[in-house]
Amino acid sequence: MSTRFDAIGLVVSDMAASVVFYRRLGFAFPEGAEREPHAEADLPGGLRLLLDTEETVRSFHPGWRPPSGGGRHSLALRCDGPAEVDAVYEDLVGAGHHGELKPWDAFWGQRYAVVHDPDGNGVDLFAPLGGETP
């Protein structure tokens, strides 16, 4: 088999809001992406983050409906250290995004927090408290 992991795809209700959110986290979406029905940002290691509007998905899958019953997906972003977890969380919450879980020192050895993107997807922010991530 020759399949390989290539991309993470998210369906978004508001492309502009999602592009602004993920740019704030350092994702390099091209200029004008906020006005497109599909946008891509290259990630380290050759992966990509793909955003498609709900309308785009319905154009080829007319019966598609957003999931119900809570969060859709979760992305985990490693920060350079515990202080960066706090700073990124405060920046996003200060910009009006929902903070689901304030930064705390988790029992598994990480500074850990969760904020939601504009569609309610969880974005986990973490950094090792000391040494390597367990």
N, C-alpha and C positions, 0 to 999 in steps of 0.2 A: 504494500500500500504506500502511496506517495503523498498522502494528505499531510498538511502542516498547518499549525496555528498561524493565522495571518492578520486577523483584525478583531476588534471588539466593536459591535454595532449597537447603537441605541436609537430608539424611535423617540422623537421629540415633538412636543406640541407647539413650541415656539423656537424656531431655529435661531433667531437673533439672541434671545435670552440665553439659550444653551451655549452658543458660541462665546458670548461675553463671559459666562460662568467659567467655561473650560479654558478660555484664554487667561483668565485671572489665575488659574492654576498652572499656567505655563505651557499649555498645549498650543502649538503653532498652526492655527487655522489660517488659510490664505486670506488676504484682503478681499472683502466682498462675500465671504462665505456665509455671513449672517443673512444674506438675501437669497441664498440658493436653497433648493429643495433637498440637496445632498451635500455634505461637507466631509472632508477628511483631514486628519492631522497625523503626520508621521510620529511614531513613538520610538524610543530607543530599542535597539534589537531588531529593527525591521518591521515591527507591528504597526498597525494603524488604528486610530479611533475614528469610527464612522458614525455620522449623525444623519438620520433621514427623518423628514417630517412625516407626520401621520398621513398627510395627503399623498405623499410619495409612495408609502407602503400600500395604501388603498388603491393606488393606480395599477398595481400588479396583483394585489390580493384584496379584492373588493370586500370580502367578509371579515377582514382584520378589525379587531377592536382592542383598545388598550386593556391590559390586565386589570383586574379588580381585586380588592382585598388586601391592599397594602403596597409596600415597596416593590418596585419592579426589578431592579438590579443593584449591585453594589460594586464600585470600583475601589481598589485599595491603593493609596498613594503613599510611598515611603518618603518621609521628610529627612532632612539632614541631621536633625537632632530634636530633642524634646521641645526646645524653645520655638523651633519652627512649626511644630504641630500647633502650639498655642497661637503663634502669629498668623498662620494661614487660617485657622478657625476664626479668630477675631476679625480678620480681614473680610472673610466671606459673610459672616453674620452681620458685620458692620455695613456690608453692601446690601443687606436685606434678605439674605438667604437663610433658610431654616436650619438652625443648629439642633440636631437631634440628640447628640450626646456631647456634653462639654468635655474638654480635655481632662484626662485623669491618668494616673499611674496604674496601669492594669496589672493584675496579679501574674500575667504571663510574661512580664518584663518589657512592656512597651508603654510609651506615652501614646494615648489613643483617643481619638475623637471621631464623631460622625456628623457630617453636614449633608443636606439634601441639595441636589441640583434642581433646576426649575421644574422638572417633571416628577420630583419626589424620589429619584434614584439616590441611594445612599452613596456617599463618597467618604470612605474611611481614610483618616489621616493617622499615620503612625510613625514612630521612631523608636529604636531600641533605647532603653534606659541606661544601659551600659553594656559594652561588648557587642556581640552579634545578636541579630534577631533570633529568638528561640524558634 
